Amino acid sequence: MSPTFRALAHRNYRLYAMGGLVSNTGTWMQRVAQDWLVLQLTDNSGTALGITTGLQFLPILFLSAYAGAVADRFPKRRLLQLAQLMMATPAVILGVLAVTGVAQQWHVYVLALAFGVATAFEAPVRQAFVGELVTPDDLSNAVGLNSASFNAGRILGPAVAGLLIAALGSGVPATGAVILINAVSYGAVLVALQAMSGGRLVSEVPDSDPRGRVRQGIRYVRGRPDLLLVLTIMFFVGTFGLNFQLTSALMATEVYGKGAGEYGILASTMALGSITGALLAARRESPRLRLVVLAALSFGAVEIVIALMPTYLTFVLLTPLLGVTAMTTATSANTFIQLTVPTELRGRVMALYLMVFMGGTPIGSPLVGWVGEAFGARWSLIGGGVVSVLGTLLCVALFLRTRQARRETKPSQEAVAAGAPHPAA
């Protein structure tokens, strides 16, 4: 088997990947449909779109740390099955409300928040569960393939959703039909999880106090400057840079005057670059800190440039590069953490990663939406790129300063331990 796809040699991982592809496609279909629904209900309000996105990610900010403790405390396969049902429920409700033509904006707000609660518990479990599906040697490859599967759905989902919404009249009921399709797609993951057996699956997890487990995970991260560097970089990139769901909608409608079909194409062309970045990541044995930093800087620079594109066509042509740099940043950070953290702490550390990476969206999305509404959609992209670059440079400067301070402290401590005079004496 090709080194790029070697994790697929594991039966449980094959099942997981197939179910995930179907579900990911449905999820991206709903994201496009939900955004279009908000624009239909609010007369193209960027602020309302930002609030909706923010509410969907708000629970990740507040619940991720506890969800990580839960992920390390209970069998992950059962937790994932429960999470699929929790995510399908608000999708069914919102879809029915939209199809029947009674959906209002507050309905979208409430159900986006409910979906976010389910996601807050599902995401760290899903991230840590990969370690039970493959051997440690194939973990890096599996993480890369997960990203590829996610972005394959990101290619198919928006394109299908855009075409379906357009074919059904581009109104509120059309968005509801697409959202209902996503509700059904969670069944693929349920079937895949139920079919798994043997391998490295963990059926019993030692019980312990979840509050103590949360504190243990935080203490571990605080003692790892390299992890702190990755987490802070991903905070700036995730909070202010990775708002494509919002910025693409604003660029398509406000700058280029396009409809649902063209909006869906934007998401798909960017995903072409993302899936390329994910497959390249799947071939790497172990990413280094340098790659995370360089990828984040490149992403910010490309985001600034793409905001200046004069036509819809030039914007579309540059979106794959934006996707490559974004996915390289996210995948290298994710893989670096998973490969350098002990198995028993992986759920909690990945929860902290998701908390800073995705949990900052409730802060960034409304702000980016307001910037787009007040100053123009282009500035929502330019601002995100500038903050991503400056934030990354600030994080690197603080990391280098901390590392230098530790190097200067270590010889002094060794001298004291050996009985030598202290330099300050």
PyMOL commands that set and color helices and strands:
alter all, ss='L'
color gray80, all
select helices_A, chain A and resi 3-9+11-42+46-71+76-99+105-132+136-167+172-195+210-222+225-241+244-255+260-283+289-306+312-340+343-357+361-375+377-417
alter helices_A, ss='H'
color red, helices_A
deselect
rebuild
show_as cartoon
